[in-house]
Amino acid sequence: MSKTLMDRCAVMEECYEFMLAYAAQGLTGDSGGGRSGAIRDFLQRGIDAVSGMAAEYEAAGSGPEHGAFREVLERDARDTLAAMKLVLAQPVISSQLIDNLNASIHLRALLTDLFLIDEVFKSCANSTQSHPSL
């Protein structure tokens, strides 16, 4: 897996972990300071990481057999971006709003895609190391 794709995946996973912690706090809104003010920064970082992720996956060396999955990744990324941008556009971001985003099937599908990609690329790397002629 390319470093850029790995970095994008890591940023999105970090964003999700922060959102889980934020949702658990029971905050009624983001006051702009401290941990609650950071939610907007994490959402923006997540949006930036997800934007163009499918193209990065393709550039990472996925072959023609990965074409159908690239379409899945592209759709899940697009749907997740729509949800994240909707939340970020709100004047107040409560823990409940983030909890609903965390529960979104779109976000969960994207995260599962990222875990799958990670395992596929690890498997390919291990296979190549075990069989240098591949």
N, C-alpha and C positions, 0 to 999 in steps of 0.2 A: 504494500500500500504506500502511496506517495506520502511524503512528510506533510504536504499541504492538506491532503485529505485527512490524514491522521489528526492534524491540528484542528481542522474544522469539526471533526467528530468529538475531540476532547473538549472543545469550547461548548458544544451543544450539551454534552454530558454534564459539564460543570454548571451550565445554566440550569439544567433540569434539577440538579442537586440543590442549587440555591433556591429554586422555586419550591421544592419540597419543604425546605426549612422555613421559607417565608410563609407558605400556606399554613404551617403548623403553629405560627405565632399568634394567630387570631387577630391580626391588625385590621382596623377598619379603613385604613388608607395609608398611602405613602406620604409621609410628612416632609420628604425631601432631605432628611438627614439620617445618618447612621445606616443600619442594616436595611431599614424600610426604604430609604432613598436609593439604595443600590439596586433595587429591583428593576428600575428602568434601564440602568447600565447593563445588567445581565440580559434583559430581554433584547436590547439592541445588539449586544455581542452575539446572542443566539441567532438573531435575524441575519446578521452579517455572515455568520458561519454557514447557515443553511442556504443562503442565496448563492446559487451557482454550484451547489453541492453535486448535483447529478452530472454536470459537465466535468467537474473535477474527478468524479468516479470514472467517467469515460476516459479522461486523460491519464488516469492512474494505471492504465494498461489492461483494463477489462476488455476481453475479446468479444467477438460477435455472439458467443454463447451467453454473454451478460446483457445483451440488448434489451430483452424483455424486462429484466430486473431494473435496468436503468430507467425504463419508463415508470416502473413502480416507485422507484426512489424519487423521480422527478415529480410524480403526482403527490406522494406523501410530503415531500418538501414544500411544494406549492400550497397544499392544504394547511400545513403547519404554519407556514409564513402568514397566511391569511389570518389565522387565529391569533398568532403572536402580535401581528401588527394591530389587530382590533383591540387587544388588551393594552398594548403600549399607547394607543391613541386616547385611552380613557383619562379623564382629568384626575381620577382617584383610582389607585390600584390596591384593592383590599386583599387580604389573605384568601377570602372566599373566591374572589375572581381568579386568583392564581391557582387555587385548588381546582376550580372548574377547568382551567386551561390544562393543568396536570392530568386531569381525568379524560381529556379530549382523546378520542380514538385516533385523531390525526397525529397528535404529538406522540402518542404511544406507538403508532405504526412507524413513524420516522425513527424513533429510538430503537425499535426492534430491527429496522433496516440497517441502522448503523452497527448494531451488535452482529448482525448477520454478515455484513461486509467485512468487519474486522476478522471474524472467524474464517471466512472464505480466503481472505488474503493471507492469514496465518497458515492456513492449510496449504495454499499454493507455495508459500515460502518454505514450509517444512518439506513438501514434496520435492521441491527443487534441490534442497539441501541433501535429502536422502538419495536422490537420483540426479546427480550433476549433469547427466546427458539430456535432461528434460529442458 
